[in-house]
């Protein structure tokens, strides 16, 4: 297993992964048993770490099978990010309604099925990489890729809906914080969807590093919202 010389893109993925992992550990260490906000944020940042590191390995490893598994894992991590963000948004700063248990079972089951299928030919038909971008190619099964993308976006937009629906029932200070969170949320979604969903679909894999590093800015902002307020 040979690792190529680290490029600037790979360094950004390392930085994004490291920052997410540190935040995940710090928030998890504060306690998750009695705080769903802590639990889902620690999961959110852990999957952010997995996303960045999986992309790093897929770009850096010459051994084809390891690179392919890493690349497929990045798609599993993205679903994990969406689901963790969905539940974080539902619980932050409080729950304003109860989610139907059957609805939750449906979306969680669908997320698991999609993640499992992500390691099959139903998702990626052919994969091969090389020392440079001209040798990199992924052949997707387009109907599944479209379904995966729609599910991912549905979960993300549902999380945004939870936050927006709470704006009218909170004080001015917290409302301002959530609005800033929503702005970073939307920016992260646009950049991630463009560089990590749309461009790969169009057979351009040069800029996949942009999604994880951009998402870190949103994660750091949310971390600053919740971490200082936790009791030691």
TORDO-877343 format. One record per atom (N, C-alpha, C): residue number from 1; chain; atom name; x, y, z; residue in one letter. Coordinates in Angstrom, 2 decimals, m for minus. Layout:
REM residues N
NUM A CA X Y Z A .
...
***
This chain:
REM residues 232
1 A N 0.85 m1.18 0.00 X .
1 A CA 0.00 0.00 0.00 X .
1 A C 0.90 1.24 0.00 X .
2 A N 0.84 2.01 m1.05 X .
2 A CA 1.76 3.15 m1.22 X .
2 A C 0.96 4.44 m1.15 X .
3 A N 1.45 5.40 m0.39 X .
3 A CA 0.81 6.70 m0.28 X .
3 A C 1.61 7.72 m1.07 X .
4 A N 0.93 8.45 m1.92 X .
4 A CA 1.59 9.43 m2.76 X .
4 A C 2.02 10.63 m1.93 X .
5 A N 2.85 11.48 m2.53 X .
5 A CA 3.24 12.72 m1.88 X .
5 A C 1.99 13.58 m1.64 X .
6 A N 1.85 14.10 m0.43 X .
6 A CA 0.66 14.86 m0.08 X .
6 A C 0.62 16.18 m0.83 X .
7 A N m0.49 16.43 m1.50 X .
7 A CA m0.69 17.70 m2.19 X .
7 A C m1.42 18.65 m1.26 X .
8 A N m1.61 19.88 m1.72 X .
8 A CA m2.35 20.85 m0.93 X .
8 A C m3.77 20.36 m0.65 X .
9 A N m4.38 19.71 m1.63 X .
9 A CA m5.73 19.17 m1.44 X .
9 A C m5.76 18.15 m0.31 X .
10 A N m4.77 17.27 m0.29 X .
10 A CA m4.72 16.25 0.75 X .
10 A C m4.48 16.86 2.13 X .
11 A N m3.67 17.91 2.19 X .
11 A CA m3.45 18.58 3.46 X .
11 A C m4.75 19.21 3.98 X .
12 A N m5.55 19.77 3.09 X .
12 A CA m6.82 20.35 3.53 X .
12 A C m7.75 19.27 4.07 X .
13 A N m7.73 18.09 3.47 X .
13 A CA m8.55 16.99 3.96 X .
13 A C m8.07 16.52 5.33 X .
14 A N m6.76 16.48 5.53 X .
14 A CA m6.21 16.11 6.83 X .
14 A C m6.63 17.13 7.89 X .
15 A N m6.54 18.40 7.55 X .
15 A CA m6.91 19.46 8.49 X .
15 A C m8.39 19.37 8.83 X .
16 A N m9.24 19.21 7.79 X .
16 A CA m10.68 19.10 8.02 X .
16 A C m11.00 17.89 8.90 X .
17 A N m10.38 16.75 8.60 X .
17 A CA m10.62 15.55 9.39 X .
17 A C m10.17 15.71 10.82 X .
18 A N m9.00 16.30 11.03 X .
18 A CA m8.46 16.47 12.38 X .
18 A C m9.33 17.40 13.23 X .
19 A N m9.76 18.52 12.64 X .
19 A CA m10.60 19.46 13.39 X .
19 A C m11.92 18.81 13.78 X .
20 A N m12.53 18.08 12.85 X .
20 A CA m13.79 17.40 13.15 X .
20 A C m13.61 16.35 14.24 X .
21 A N m12.53 15.59 14.18 X .
21 A CA m12.30 14.56 15.18 X .
21 A C m12.09 15.16 16.57 X .
22 A N m11.33 16.25 16.64 X .
22 A CA m11.10 16.92 17.93 X .
22 A C m12.42 17.41 18.52 X .
23 A N m13.25 18.05 17.69 X .
23 A CA m14.54 18.53 18.18 X .
23 A C m15.42 17.38 18.63 X .
24 A N m15.42 16.30 17.88 X .
24 A CA m16.23 15.13 18.22 X .
24 A C m15.83 14.57 19.59 X .
25 A N m14.54 14.43 19.82 X .
25 A CA m14.05 13.89 21.08 X .
25 A C m14.36 14.83 22.24 X .
26 A N m14.15 16.14 22.04 X .
26 A CA m14.38 17.10 23.11 X .
26 A C m15.86 17.13 23.52 X .
27 A N m16.75 17.16 22.54 X .
27 A CA m18.18 17.21 22.86 X .
27 A C m18.64 15.89 23.46 X .
28 A N m18.17 14.78 22.91 X .
28 A CA m18.54 13.47 23.45 X .
28 A C m18.07 13.33 24.89 X .
29 A N m16.89 13.86 25.19 X .
29 A CA m16.34 13.75 26.55 X .
29 A C m17.14 14.55 27.56 X .
30 A N m17.90 15.55 27.10 X .
30 A CA m18.74 16.33 28.00 X .
30 A C m19.99 15.56 28.43 X .
31 A N m20.28 14.45 27.75 X .
31 A CA m21.43 13.63 28.12 X .
31 A C m22.50 13.63 27.06 X .
32 A N m22.93 12.46 26.65 X .
32 A CA m23.97 12.34 25.63 X .
32 A C m25.20 11.58 26.16 X .
33 A N m25.07 10.96 27.33 X .
33 A CA m26.17 10.16 27.85 X .
33 A C m27.41 10.99 28.10 X .
34 A N m27.23 12.20 28.63 X .
34 A CA m28.36 13.06 28.98 X .
34 A C m28.46 14.28 28.07 X .
35 A N m27.70 14.31 27.00 X .
35 A CA m27.74 15.45 26.08 X .
35 A C m27.73 14.95 24.64 X .
36 A N m28.90 15.00 24.02 X .
36 A CA m28.98 14.58 22.62 X .
36 A C m28.27 15.58 21.71 X .
37 A N m28.21 16.83 22.14 X .
37 A CA m27.47 17.82 21.35 X .
37 A C m26.00 17.42 21.27 X .
38 A N m25.41 17.06 22.41 X .
38 A CA m24.03 16.59 22.42 X .
38 A C m23.86 15.32 21.59 X .
39 A N m24.80 14.39 21.75 X .
39 A CA m24.71 13.11 21.05 X .
39 A C m24.69 13.31 19.54 X .
40 A N m25.65 14.06 19.04 X .
40 A CA m25.77 14.19 17.58 X .
40 A C m24.70 15.10 16.99 X .
41 A N m24.24 16.09 17.78 X .
41 A CA m23.13 16.89 17.26 X .
41 A C m21.84 16.08 17.22 X .
42 A N m21.60 15.25 18.22 X .
42 A CA m20.40 14.42 18.21 X .
42 A C m20.45 13.42 17.06 X .
43 A N m21.64 12.88 16.77 X .
43 A CA m21.79 11.99 15.61 X .
43 A C m21.61 12.76 14.31 X .
44 A N m22.17 13.96 14.27 X .
44 A CA m22.07 14.81 13.08 X .
44 A C m20.61 15.09 12.73 X .
45 A N m19.83 15.49 13.73 X .
45 A CA m18.42 15.81 13.48 X .
45 A C m17.59 14.54 13.25 X .
46 A N m17.99 13.42 13.89 X .
46 A CA m17.27 12.18 13.62 X .
46 A C m17.44 11.77 12.16 X .
47 A N m18.67 11.84 11.65 X .
47 A CA m18.89 11.51 10.24 X .
47 A C m18.21 12.51 9.32 X .
48 A N m18.07 13.78 9.78 X .
48 A CA m17.30 14.75 9.01 X .
48 A C m15.84 14.33 8.93 X .
49 A N m15.30 13.84 10.04 X .
49 A CA m13.94 13.29 10.05 X .
49 A C m13.83 12.11 9.09 X .
50 A N m14.79 11.17 9.16 X .
50 A CA m14.76 9.99 8.29 X .
50 A C m14.85 10.38 6.83 X .
51 A N m15.67 11.38 6.52 X .
51 A CA m15.82 11.86 5.14 X .
51 A C m14.49 12.37 4.61 X .
52 A N m13.84 13.24 5.37 X .
52 A CA m12.57 13.82 4.92 X .
52 A C m11.49 12.76 4.77 X .
53 A N m11.36 11.87 5.75 X .
53 A CA m10.30 10.86 5.72 X .
53 A C m10.55 9.83 4.63 X .
54 A N m11.81 9.49 4.39 X .
54 A CA m12.12 8.54 3.31 X .
54 A C m11.75 9.11 1.95 X .
55 A N m12.06 10.39 1.74 X .
55 A CA m11.67 11.03 0.48 X .
55 A C m10.15 11.10 0.37 X .
56 A N m9.48 11.40 1.48 X .
56 A CA m8.02 11.45 1.48 X .
56 A C m7.42 10.12 1.04 X .
57 A N m7.88 9.02 1.64 X .
57 A CA m7.34 7.70 1.31 X .
57 A C m7.67 7.31 m0.13 X .
58 A N m8.88 7.66 m0.59 X .
58 A CA m9.24 7.31 m1.96 X .
58 A C m8.36 8.02 m2.98 X .
59 A N m7.88 9.23 m2.61 X .
59 A CA m7.02 10.00 m3.51 X .
59 A C m5.55 9.63 m3.37 X .
60 A N m5.18 9.01 m2.23 X .
60 A CA m3.76 8.83 m1.92 X .
60 A C m3.25 7.42 m2.10 X .
61 A N m4.15 6.44 m2.09 X .
61 A CA m3.71 5.05 m2.12 X .
61 A C m3.65 4.52 m3.55 X .
62 A N m2.52 3.94 m3.91 X .
62 A CA m2.40 3.32 m5.23 X .
62 A C m3.12 1.98 m5.29 X .
63 A N m3.20 1.28 m4.14 X .
63 A CA m3.84 m0.02 m4.11 X .
63 A C m5.33 0.14 m4.42 X .
64 A N m5.79 m0.35 m5.56 X .
64 A CA m7.12 m0.04 m6.08 X .
64 A C m8.26 m0.39 m5.16 X .
65 A N m8.24 m1.59 m4.56 X .
65 A CA m9.36 m2.01 m3.72 X .
65 A C m9.50 m1.12 m2.49 X .
66 A N m8.38 m0.82 m1.85 X .
66 A CA m8.42 0.06 m0.66 X .
66 A C m8.93 1.44 m1.03 X .
67 A N m8.49 1.97 m2.16 X .
67 A CA m8.94 3.29 m2.61 X .
67 A C m10.44 3.27 m2.91 X .
68 A N m10.90 2.19 m3.54 X .
68 A CA m12.33 2.08 m3.88 X .
68 A C m13.18 2.00 m2.62 X .
69 A N m12.78 1.17 m1.66 X .
69 A CA m13.53 1.06 m0.42 X .
69 A C m13.56 2.40 0.31 X .
70 A N m12.44 3.10 0.31 X .
70 A CA m12.39 4.42 0.94 X .
70 A C m13.34 5.39 0.26 X .
71 A N m13.37 5.35 m1.06 X .
71 A CA m14.25 6.26 m1.79 X .
71 A C m15.73 5.94 m1.51 X .
72 A N m16.05 4.67 m1.47 X .
72 A CA m17.43 4.28 m1.15 X .
72 A C m17.78 4.70 0.28 X .
73 A N m16.83 4.60 1.19 X .
73 A CA m17.06 4.98 2.58 X .
73 A C m17.38 6.46 2.70 X .
74 A N m16.83 7.28 1.82 X .
74 A CA m17.13 8.71 1.85 X .
74 A C m18.63 8.95 1.64 X .
75 A N m19.27 8.11 0.82 X .
75 A CA m20.71 8.25 0.60 X .
75 A C m21.50 7.80 1.81 X .
76 A N m21.02 6.75 2.50 X .
76 A CA m21.65 6.35 3.76 X .
76 A C m21.53 7.48 4.78 X .
77 A N m20.35 8.09 4.86 X .
77 A CA m20.13 9.18 5.81 X .
77 A C m21.06 10.35 5.52 X .
78 A N m21.30 10.64 4.25 X .
78 A CA m22.18 11.76 3.89 X .
78 A C m23.61 11.50 4.38 X .
79 A N m24.08 10.26 4.27 X .
79 A CA m25.40 9.92 4.80 X .
79 A C m25.40 10.07 6.32 X .
80 A N m24.32 9.64 6.97 X .
80 A CA m24.20 9.80 8.41 X .
80 A C m24.24 11.27 8.82 X .
81 A N m23.57 12.12 8.06 X .
81 A CA m23.59 13.56 8.32 X .
81 A C m25.01 14.10 8.23 X .
82 A N m25.71 13.72 7.16 X .
82 A CA m27.08 14.21 6.96 X .
82 A C m28.00 13.76 8.09 X .
83 A N m27.92 12.50 8.49 X .
83 A CA m28.79 11.98 9.54 X .
83 A C m28.47 12.62 10.89 X .
84 A N m27.18 12.77 11.21 X .
84 A CA m26.80 13.38 12.48 X .
84 A C m27.22 14.84 12.52 X .
85 A N m27.08 15.54 11.39 X .
85 A CA m27.48 16.94 11.33 X .
85 A C m29.01 17.07 11.43 X .
86 A N m29.72 16.12 10.85 X .
86 A CA m31.19 16.07 10.92 X .
86 A C m31.63 16.02 12.39 X .
87 A N m31.05 15.09 13.17 X .
87 A CA m31.45 14.94 14.57 X .
87 A C m30.88 16.06 15.45 X .
88 A N m29.71 16.56 15.11 X .
88 A CA m29.19 17.71 15.85 X .
88 A C m30.12 18.91 15.69 X .
89 A N m30.52 19.20 14.46 X .
89 A CA m31.40 20.33 14.19 X .
89 A C m32.76 20.15 14.86 X .
90 A N m33.21 18.92 14.94 X .
90 A CA m34.48 18.61 15.59 X .
90 A C m34.41 18.91 17.09 X .
91 A N m33.26 18.68 17.70 X .
91 A CA m33.11 18.84 19.15 X .
91 A C m32.54 20.20 19.57 X .
92 A N m31.96 20.95 18.63 X .
92 A CA m31.30 22.21 18.99 X .
92 A C m32.19 23.41 18.69 X .
93 A N m32.34 24.36 19.60 X .
93 A CA m31.92 24.29 21.01 X .
93 A C m32.90 23.52 21.89 X .
94 A N m34.05 23.14 21.28 X .
94 A CA m35.05 22.33 21.98 X .
94 A C m35.91 21.65 20.92 X .
95 A N m36.69 20.65 21.32 X .
95 A CA m37.62 19.99 20.42 X .
95 A C m38.94 20.76 20.44 X .
96 A N m39.43 21.14 19.25 X .
96 A CA m40.70 21.86 19.23 X .
96 A C m41.89 20.97 18.86 X .
97 A N m41.63 19.71 18.56 X .
97 A CA m42.70 18.75 18.29 X .
97 A C m42.09 17.36 18.29 X .
98 A N m42.96 16.36 18.37 X .
98 A CA m42.49 14.98 18.37 X .
98 A C m42.55 14.41 16.97 X .
99 A N m41.48 13.71 16.59 X .
99 A CA m41.46 13.04 15.30 X .
99 A C m42.16 11.70 15.40 X .
100 A N m42.97 11.40 14.40 X .
100 A CA m43.66 10.12 14.36 X .
100 A C m42.65 8.98 14.34 X .
101 A N m42.83 7.98 15.20 X .
101 A CA m41.88 6.89 15.32 X .
101 A C m41.78 6.09 14.01 X .
102 A N m42.89 5.95 13.29 X .
102 A CA m42.86 5.20 12.03 X .
102 A C m42.09 5.97 10.96 X .
103 A N m42.22 7.28 10.99 X .
103 A CA m41.45 8.12 10.07 X .
103 A C m39.96 7.99 10.35 X .
104 A N m39.60 8.01 11.64 X .
104 A CA m38.20 7.86 12.00 X .
104 A C m37.65 6.49 11.59 X .
105 A N m38.43 5.45 11.83 X .
105 A CA m38.01 4.11 11.44 X .
105 A C m37.82 4.03 9.93 X .
106 A N m38.68 4.70 9.20 X .
106 A CA m38.60 4.67 7.73 X .
106 A C m37.32 5.33 7.23 X .
107 A N m37.04 6.55 7.71 X .
107 A CA m35.86 7.25 7.18 X .
107 A C m34.56 6.61 7.67 X .
108 A N m34.54 6.10 8.91 X .
108 A CA m33.33 5.44 9.41 X .
108 A C m33.09 4.15 8.63 X .
109 A N m34.16 3.37 8.39 X .
109 A CA m34.02 2.14 7.62 X .
109 A C m33.56 2.43 6.20 X .
110 A N m34.11 3.47 5.61 X .
110 A CA m33.72 3.84 4.25 X .
110 A C m32.27 4.29 4.21 X .
111 A N m31.84 5.03 5.23 X .
111 A CA m30.44 5.47 5.30 X .
111 A C m29.51 4.27 5.40 X .
112 A N m29.89 3.26 6.19 X .
112 A CA m29.06 2.06 6.33 X .
112 A C m28.99 1.29 5.02 X .
113 A N m30.14 1.13 4.35 X .
113 A CA m30.18 0.40 3.08 X .
113 A C m29.32 1.10 2.02 X .
114 A N m29.45 2.42 1.92 X .
114 A CA m28.67 3.19 0.95 X .
114 A C m27.18 3.06 1.25 X .
115 A N m26.82 3.11 2.53 X .
115 A CA m25.41 3.00 2.91 X .
115 A C m24.84 1.64 2.55 X .
116 A N m25.61 0.58 2.78 X .
116 A CA m25.16 m0.77 2.43 X .
116 A C m25.02 m0.91 0.92 X .
117 A N m26.01 m0.41 0.19 X .
117 A CA m25.96 m0.51 m1.28 X .
117 A C m24.81 0.33 m1.85 X .
118 A N m24.34 1.30 m1.08 X .
118 A CA m23.22 2.11 m1.53 X .
118 A C m21.94 1.31 m1.74 X .
119 A N m21.88 0.11 m1.15 X .
119 A CA m20.71 m0.76 m1.33 X .
119 A C m20.93 m1.82 m2.40 X .
120 A N m21.98 m1.65 m3.19 X .
120 A CA m22.30 m2.63 m4.23 X .
120 A C m22.23 m2.00 m5.61 X .
121 A N m22.40 m2.82 m6.61 X .
121 A CA m22.42 m2.35 m8.00 X .
121 A C m23.66 m1.51 m8.31 X .
122 A N m24.63 m1.56 m7.40 X .
122 A CA m25.82 m0.72 m7.60 X .
122 A C m25.44 0.76 m7.53 X .
123 A N m24.36 1.05 m6.81 X .
123 A CA m23.91 2.44 m6.68 X .
123 A C m22.78 2.76 m7.66 X .
124 A N m21.64 2.13 m7.47 X .
124 A CA m20.48 2.36 m8.33 X .
124 A C m20.21 1.10 m9.15 X .
125 A N m20.27 1.25 m10.45 X .
125 A CA m20.08 0.10 m11.34 X .
125 A C m18.60 m0.18 m11.54 X .
126 A N m17.84 0.86 m11.85 X .
126 A CA m16.40 0.72 m12.06 X .
126 A C m15.68 1.86 m11.34 X .
127 A N m14.50 1.54 m10.84 X .
127 A CA m13.69 2.53 m10.13 X .
127 A C m12.23 2.27 m10.42 X .
128 A N m11.51 3.30 m10.79 X .
128 A CA m10.05 3.18 m10.85 X .
128 A C m9.44 4.57 m10.70 X .
129 A N m8.30 4.59 m10.02 X .
129 A CA m7.61 5.85 m9.76 X .
129 A C m6.16 5.73 m10.17 X .
130 A N m5.49 6.85 m10.16 X .
130 A CA m4.09 6.86 m10.55 X .
130 A C m3.34 7.97 m9.85 X .
131 A N m2.18 8.26 m10.32 X .
131 A CA m1.32 9.25 m9.67 X .
131 A C m1.78 10.68 m9.93 X .
132 A N m2.66 10.88 m10.90 X .
132 A CA m3.13 12.23 m11.19 X .
132 A C m4.59 12.17 m11.62 X .
133 A N m5.20 13.36 m11.74 X .
133 A CA m6.63 13.45 m12.01 X .
133 A C m7.02 12.83 m13.35 X .
134 A N m6.13 12.82 m14.32 X .
134 A CA m6.46 12.28 m15.64 X .
134 A C m6.65 10.77 m15.60 X .
135 A N m6.12 10.11 m14.56 X .
135 A CA m6.26 8.66 m14.44 X .
135 A C m7.38 8.26 m13.48 X .
136 A N m8.13 9.22 m13.01 X .
136 A CA m9.18 8.97 m12.02 X .
136 A C m10.52 8.85 m12.72 X .
137 A N m11.27 7.77 m12.41 X .
137 A CA m12.58 7.61 m13.03 X .
137 A C m13.49 6.77 m12.14 X .
138 A N m14.75 7.19 m12.03 X .
138 A CA m15.78 6.44 m11.32 X .
138 A C m17.00 6.37 m12.23 X .
139 A N m17.48 5.16 m12.45 X .
139 A CA m18.67 4.96 m13.27 X .
139 A C m19.83 4.64 m12.34 X .
140 A N m20.76 5.59 m12.20 X .
140 A CA m21.90 5.43 m11.30 X .
140 A C m23.08 4.78 m12.03 X .
141 A N m23.88 4.06 m11.24 X .
141 A CA m25.19 3.64 m11.74 X .
141 A C m26.12 4.83 m11.51 X .
142 A N m26.43 5.56 m12.56 X .
142 A CA m27.04 6.87 m12.46 X .
142 A C m28.38 6.90 m11.72 X .
143 A N m29.29 5.94 m11.93 X .
143 A CA m30.56 6.00 m11.16 X .
143 A C m30.35 5.95 m9.65 X .
144 A N m29.45 5.09 m9.19 X .
144 A CA m29.20 5.01 m7.75 X .
144 A C m28.52 6.29 m7.26 X .
145 A N m27.59 6.82 m8.04 X .
145 A CA m26.90 8.05 m7.66 X .
145 A C m27.90 9.19 m7.49 X .
146 A N m28.87 9.26 m8.41 X .
146 A CA m29.90 10.30 m8.32 X .
146 A C m30.76 10.09 m7.08 X .
147 A N m31.12 8.84 m6.78 X .
147 A CA m31.93 8.55 m5.60 X .
147 A C m31.15 8.88 m4.33 X .
148 A N m29.89 8.49 m4.30 X .
148 A CA m29.02 8.81 m3.17 X .
148 A C m28.98 10.32 m2.94 X .
149 A N m28.77 11.09 m4.00 X .
149 A CA m28.66 12.54 m3.89 X .
149 A C m29.96 13.16 m3.40 X .
150 A N m31.09 12.67 m3.90 X .
150 A CA m32.38 13.20 m3.48 X .
150 A C m32.65 12.90 m2.01 X .
151 A N m32.30 11.69 m1.57 X .
151 A CA m32.48 11.34 m0.16 X .
151 A C m31.60 12.22 0.72 X .
152 A N m30.35 12.38 0.32 X .
152 A CA m29.41 13.23 1.08 X .
152 A C m29.96 14.64 1.21 X .
153 A N m30.42 15.22 0.10 X .
153 A CA m30.92 16.59 0.12 X .
153 A C m32.22 16.69 0.91 X .
154 A N m33.06 15.66 0.85 X .
154 A CA m34.30 15.68 1.62 X .
154 A C m34.01 15.73 3.12 X .
155 A N m33.07 14.91 3.59 X .
155 A CA m32.73 14.90 5.00 X .
155 A C m32.14 16.24 5.42 X .
156 A N m31.27 16.80 4.58 X .
156 A CA m30.66 18.10 4.90 X .
156 A C m31.72 19.20 4.98 X .
157 A N m32.60 19.25 3.99 X .
157 A CA m33.64 20.29 4.00 X .
157 A C m34.62 20.10 5.16 X .
158 A N m34.85 18.86 5.57 X .
158 A CA m35.70 18.61 6.73 X .
158 A C m35.07 19.20 7.98 X .
159 A N m33.74 19.05 8.12 X .
159 A CA m33.04 19.65 9.24 X .
159 A C m33.15 21.17 9.22 X .
160 A N m33.05 21.76 8.04 X .
160 A CA m33.20 23.21 7.93 X .
160 A C m34.61 23.63 8.32 X .
161 A N m35.59 22.83 7.95 X .
161 A CA m36.98 23.14 8.31 X .
161 A C m37.16 23.17 9.82 X .
162 A N m36.56 22.21 10.53 X .
162 A CA m36.66 22.19 11.99 X .
162 A C m36.15 23.50 12.58 X .
163 A N m35.01 23.97 12.09 X .
163 A CA m34.43 25.20 12.62 X .
163 A C m35.29 26.42 12.30 X .
164 A N m35.75 26.51 11.07 X .
164 A CA m36.56 27.67 10.66 X .
164 A C m37.86 27.73 11.45 X .
165 A N m38.46 26.57 11.72 X .
165 A CA m39.75 26.53 12.43 X .
165 A C m39.63 26.99 13.87 X .
166 A N m38.41 27.03 14.41 X .
166 A CA m38.22 27.45 15.81 X .
166 A C m37.93 28.95 15.95 X .
167 A N m37.68 29.63 14.86 X .
167 A CA m37.23 31.01 14.93 X .
167 A C m38.24 31.94 15.60 X .
168 A N m39.52 31.69 15.44 X .
168 A CA m40.51 32.61 15.98 X .
168 A C m40.78 32.40 17.48 X .
169 A N m40.22 31.35 18.05 X .
169 A CA m40.54 31.03 19.45 X .
169 A C m39.34 31.16 20.39 X .
170 A N m38.30 31.87 19.96 X .
170 A CA m37.10 31.98 20.79 X .
170 A C m36.71 33.45 20.96 X .
171 A N m35.83 33.71 21.93 X .
171 A CA m35.44 35.10 22.18 X .
171 A C m34.52 35.61 21.08 X .
172 A N m34.31 36.92 21.07 X .
172 A CA m33.58 37.58 20.00 X .
172 A C m32.15 37.07 19.88 X .
173 A N m31.48 36.90 21.02 X .
173 A CA m30.07 36.48 21.00 X .
173 A C m29.93 35.10 20.35 X .
174 A N m30.75 34.14 20.79 X .
174 A CA m30.67 32.80 20.24 X .
174 A C m31.13 32.78 18.79 X .
175 A N m32.12 33.62 18.47 X .
175 A CA m32.60 33.70 17.09 X .
175 A C m31.47 34.16 16.16 X .
176 A N m30.68 35.12 16.60 X .
176 A CA m29.55 35.60 15.81 X .
176 A C m28.52 34.48 15.58 X .
177 A N m28.28 33.71 16.62 X .
177 A CA m27.33 32.61 16.50 X .
177 A C m27.81 31.56 15.51 X .
178 A N m29.10 31.24 15.57 X .
178 A CA m29.65 30.22 14.67 X .
178 A C m29.66 30.73 13.23 X .
179 A N m29.92 32.01 13.04 X .
179 A CA m29.89 32.57 11.69 X .
179 A C m28.49 32.45 11.10 X .
180 A N m27.47 32.76 11.90 X .
180 A CA m26.09 32.61 11.42 X .
180 A C m25.80 31.14 11.12 X .
181 A N m26.28 30.26 12.00 X .
181 A CA m26.13 28.82 11.77 X .
181 A C m26.78 28.42 10.45 X .
182 A N m27.98 28.92 10.20 X .
182 A CA m28.67 28.60 8.94 X .
182 A C m27.90 29.11 7.72 X .
183 A N m27.32 30.28 7.84 X .
183 A CA m26.54 30.83 6.72 X .
183 A C m25.35 29.94 6.43 X .
184 A N m24.61 29.55 7.48 X .
184 A CA m23.46 28.65 7.27 X .
184 A C m23.93 27.30 6.77 X .
185 A N m25.09 26.85 7.26 X .
185 A CA m25.71 25.60 6.83 X .
185 A C m25.95 25.63 5.32 X .
186 A N m26.58 26.71 4.85 X .
186 A CA m26.92 26.83 3.43 X .
186 A C m25.67 26.92 2.56 X .
187 A N m24.68 27.70 3.03 X .
187 A CA m23.43 27.81 2.26 X .
187 A C m22.75 26.45 2.17 X .
188 A N m22.69 25.73 3.30 X .
188 A CA m22.08 24.41 3.30 X .
188 A C m22.81 23.45 2.39 X .
189 A N m24.16 23.52 2.39 X .
189 A CA m24.95 22.65 1.53 X .
189 A C m24.68 22.94 0.06 X .
190 A N m24.66 24.22 m0.33 X .
190 A CA m24.44 24.58 m1.73 X .
190 A C m23.07 24.11 m2.20 X .
191 A N m22.04 24.39 m1.39 X .
191 A CA m20.68 24.00 m1.79 X .
191 A C m20.53 22.49 m1.81 X .
192 A N m21.04 21.81 m0.76 X .
192 A CA m20.93 20.36 m0.72 X .
192 A C m21.69 19.68 m1.85 X .
193 A N m22.92 20.14 m2.11 X .
193 A CA m23.71 19.54 m3.18 X .
193 A C m23.07 19.76 m4.55 X .
194 A N m22.47 20.93 m4.73 X .
194 A CA m21.86 21.22 m6.03 X .
194 A C m20.58 20.43 m6.24 X .
195 A N m19.67 20.49 m5.27 X .
195 A CA m18.36 19.87 m5.44 X .
195 A C m18.35 18.36 m5.18 X .
196 A N m19.31 17.86 m4.37 X .
196 A CA m19.25 16.46 m3.99 X .
196 A C m20.41 15.62 m4.50 X .
197 A N m21.39 16.26 m5.11 X .
197 A CA m22.48 15.51 m5.76 X .
197 A C m22.54 15.80 m7.25 X .
198 A N m22.64 17.09 m7.60 X .
198 A CA m22.84 17.45 m9.00 X .
198 A C m21.59 17.23 m9.85 X .
199 A N m20.45 17.77 m9.41 X .
199 A CA m19.24 17.63 m10.22 X .
199 A C m18.82 16.16 m10.41 X .
200 A N m18.84 15.30 m9.36 X .
200 A CA m18.52 13.89 m9.61 X .
200 A C m19.49 13.24 m10.60 X .
201 A N m20.76 13.62 m10.53 X .
201 A CA m21.74 13.11 m11.49 X .
201 A C m21.35 13.52 m12.92 X .
202 A N m20.74 14.71 m13.05 X .
202 A CA m20.29 15.20 m14.35 X .
202 A C m18.86 14.77 m14.66 X .
203 A N m18.34 13.78 m13.91 X .
203 A CA m17.03 13.19 m14.12 X .
203 A C m15.88 14.17 m13.88 X .
204 A N m16.06 14.98 m12.83 X .
204 A CA m15.01 15.89 m12.39 X .
204 A C m14.78 15.65 m10.90 X .
205 A N m13.63 15.03 m10.58 X .
205 A CA m13.33 14.67 m9.19 X .
205 A C m12.18 15.49 m8.62 X .
206 A N m11.84 16.59 m9.26 X .
206 A CA m10.68 17.39 m8.85 X .
206 A C m10.93 18.19 m7.58 X .
207 A N m12.18 18.53 m7.28 X .
207 A CA m12.45 19.51 m6.23 X .
207 A C m13.26 18.92 m5.07 X .
208 A N m13.21 17.61 m4.90 X .
208 A CA m13.99 16.99 m3.81 X .
208 A C m13.48 17.38 m2.43 X .
209 A N m12.25 17.85 m2.35 X .
209 A CA m11.71 18.29 m1.07 X .
209 A C m12.43 19.53 m0.55 X .
210 A N m13.11 20.29 m1.43 X .
210 A CA m13.70 21.56 m1.03 X .
210 A C m14.87 21.37 m0.06 X .
211 A N m15.64 20.30 m0.24 X .
211 A CA m16.80 20.06 0.64 X .
211 A C m16.41 19.91 2.09 X .
212 A N m15.50 18.98 2.44 X .
212 A CA m15.14 18.79 3.84 X .
212 A C m14.53 20.03 4.50 X .
213 A N m13.66 20.74 3.79 X .
213 A CA m13.01 21.89 4.42 X .
213 A C m14.00 23.02 4.63 X .
214 A N m14.98 23.17 3.74 X .
214 A CA m16.00 24.21 3.92 X .
214 A C m16.92 23.85 5.08 X .
215 A N m17.28 22.56 5.20 X .
215 A CA m18.18 22.12 6.27 X .
215 A C m17.58 22.38 7.64 X .
216 A N m16.26 22.40 7.74 X .
216 A CA m15.60 22.63 9.02 X .
216 A C m15.99 23.98 9.61 X .
217 A N m16.16 25.00 8.75 X .
217 A CA m16.50 26.33 9.25 X .
217 A C m17.86 26.31 9.95 X .
218 A N m18.83 25.59 9.38 X .
218 A CA m20.13 25.46 10.03 X .
218 A C m19.99 24.69 11.33 X .
219 A N m19.22 23.61 11.30 X .
219 A CA m19.06 22.78 12.50 X .
219 A C m18.42 23.56 13.65 X .
220 A N m17.41 24.37 13.31 X .
220 A CA m16.73 25.16 14.34 X .
220 A C m17.69 26.18 14.95 X .
221 A N m18.53 26.78 14.11 X .
221 A CA m19.49 27.75 14.63 X .
221 A C m20.46 27.08 15.60 X .
222 A N m21.00 25.92 15.22 X .
222 A CA m21.93 25.21 16.10 X .
222 A C m21.22 24.75 17.36 X .
223 A N m19.99 24.30 17.23 X .
223 A CA m19.20 23.89 18.39 X .
223 A C m19.08 25.04 19.39 X .
224 A N m18.83 26.24 18.88 X .
224 A CA m18.73 27.41 19.77 X .
224 A C m20.07 27.77 20.43 X .
225 A N m21.17 27.37 19.77 X .
225 A CA m22.49 27.60 20.35 X .
225 A C m22.75 26.70 21.54 X .
226 A N m22.40 25.43 21.41 X .
226 A CA m22.82 24.46 22.41 X .
226 A C m21.75 24.12 23.43 X .
227 A N m20.47 24.20 23.06 X .
227 A CA m19.43 23.71 23.97 X .
227 A C m19.23 24.59 25.19 X .
228 A N m19.12 25.91 25.06 X .
228 A CA m18.88 26.74 26.25 X .
228 A C m20.02 26.68 27.25 X .
229 A N m21.23 26.32 26.79 X .
229 A CA m22.38 26.33 27.65 X .
229 A C m22.54 25.07 28.47 X .
230 A N m21.75 24.04 28.16 X .
230 A CA m21.86 22.78 28.89 X .
230 A C m21.20 22.91 30.25 X .
231 A N m21.80 22.31 31.23 X .
231 A CA m21.22 22.31 32.56 X .
231 A C m20.08 21.31 32.66 X .
232 A N m19.03 21.69 33.34 X .
232 A CA m17.90 20.81 33.54 X .
232 A C m18.27 19.75 34.57 X .
***
